[in-house]
Amino acid sequence: MNEGTKDLCNQFEHGGNIYRLAEELKIQERQVIDFSTSVNPLGVSKKVKAEIRKHLKYLHNYPDPDTKRLRKRLAQYLGIDHETILCGNGSTELIYLTARALKPERVLIPEPTSSEYERAVLTAESKEHRAQIEFLILKEEDRFEIKPEEFISALQEERTSSLLTPHPSRFCDMAFLCNPNNPTGKLLKREDVKKIADATEELACYLVVDEAFMDFCPDESVIKTVENNRYLIVLRTMTNYHALSGLRIGYGVFPPGLIEKVRKYKEPWTVNNLAQRAAVTALKDKVYRKETYGLMQQEKRFLEKNFRKLGVTFFPSDANFYLLKINNADEISHGLRRKGILVRDCANFKGLNNTYLRVAVKSHKENSILIKELTSILQPPSVHPYQGGK
């Protein structure tokens, strides 16, 4: 790995590395409590585990490169045409694949948001192709809300040429939108996203809507809008809601005329047998969805109540995580690490700094441990001077 690649990796490094922390503390990986990744605390459903066990004996077979069974199940679940669905090794693969296939010249990314969009655009560059990235900085006073009018205006803002891009697009030809946004948890209503999508279609600009956390508020998805908008792409993952992080399974919904162009750049067999089987079963599990909804309601109330008690500023979230603002966030993050607790330090998000943390909503036991440790850091017991006796 050369120095430039190392710098890129460090710049976009994010949470979830339980292995590194376990090695640092010389503990087992299972002893780390990971609040830095927003994965369903219910874990993998019993039905999915049973399906995986049943198909272990078939691992000698190559996976279906067309993921046909899964795409048909997704189509049924979402009410769309299975021919518009492309499955991948998590939605992350599809973010990079889309940038590589479409080779945008000028890209708009609101910030703060997931670092993968910028990284995908940068890694898709070559000697012949360089992209110009524009950032729409969201404001804390607006609770980091994306305003459709400002987003559309930023798409249309003209730029002069630069040394990197001597002949840039007059307007943006690709934009990314994470909804609900990560790390803020803020949801942009479906009608507002459709307003942006209509504008991008008029500008011949691809709008990539990353709905990684949309399973927590499914009625606000624009996934059914894709068939009527030739510039709209919607990406989803089964990492967060279905807790299939380790199997890596995601999918994208592409306009009919675009999916073949993107598929040409895709490596074969990136979705393994167990991931395909697990995803099909997970989509059928209504009991798991009901339990998830109940748990999220209960634990979000618990966390919000205790954040208020501790005087911790949190931003209302439509997903399964919270963005917190605390003056000594970096010290808190390090203090929790020493206890084997990972939280997401948000200092490397554009638009944020070292006063922000992101924490996932986990089980009641784990949430209680987090609150206990935060209390010990933020409200340490008062120390009384020793009063000697006679």
BELMO-V462349 format. One record per pair of residues at least 4 apart in sequence whose C-alpha atoms are under 6 Angstrom apart, sorted by the first residue. I is the first residue (numbers start at 1). GAP is how many residues later the second one is. Records with the same first field share a line. If there is no record, write none. Layout:
# BELMO-V462349
I = GAP  GAP
This chain:
# BELMO-V462349
9 = 4
12 = 103
15 = 21  329
16 = 20  21
22 = 4  5  6  7
32 = 308  309
33 = 308
34 = 308
35 = 307  308  324  325
36 = 306  307  308  323
38 = 202  322
39 = 201  204
40 = 200  201  203
41 = 321  322
43 = 200
44 = 199
48 = 230  233
52 = 222
63 = 209  210
65 = 204
70 = 210
71 = 11
72 = 10
74 = 4
75 = 4  5  6  7
84 = 169  170  172
85 = 167  168
86 = 165  166
87 = 163  164
88 = 5  162  163  183
89 = 4  159  160  181  182
90 = 147  158  159  160
91 = 145  146  159  160
93 = 4
94 = 4
96 = 24
98 = 4
99 = 4  22
100 = 24
101 = 161
104 = 69
105 = 26  63
106 = 25  26  27  66  67
107 = 26  27  65  67  68
108 = 26  27  67
109 = 26  66  67
110 = 25  26  27
111 = 25  26  27  239  240
112 = 237  238  239
113 = 69
114 = 68
116 = 4
125 = 4  5
138 = 6
139 = 5
140 = 4
155 = 17
156 = 15
158 = 12
161 = 5  6
162 = 4
173 = 32  33
174 = 31  32  33
175 = 32
176 = 31  32
177 = 32
178 = 31  32
179 = 8  32
180 = 5  6  7
181 = 4  5
184 = 139
185 = 132  133  134
186 = 131  132
187 = 131
190 = 30
200 = 5
201 = 4  30
206 = 25  26
207 = 25
208 = 25  26
209 = 25
210 = 24  25
211 = 24  25
212 = 24  25
214 = 4
216 = 103
226 = 6  29
227 = 28
230 = 25
233 = 20  21
234 = 18  19
235 = 16  17
236 = 14  15
237 = 13
238 = 4  6  11  12
239 = 4  5  6
247 = 28
254 = 5
274 = 4
296 = 4
307 = 5
308 = 4
313 = 11  12
314 = 9  10
315 = 8
317 = 5
320 = 40  41
321 = 38  39  40
322 = 36  37
323 = 34  35
324 = 32  33  34
325 = 30  31
326 = 29
327 = 28
329 = 26  27
330 = 24
336 = 5
337 = 4  5
343 = 16
344 = 13  14
345 = 12
346 = 10  11
347 = 5  6  7
362 = 5
363 = 4
364 = 4
371 = 4
374 = 4
375 = 4
376 = 4
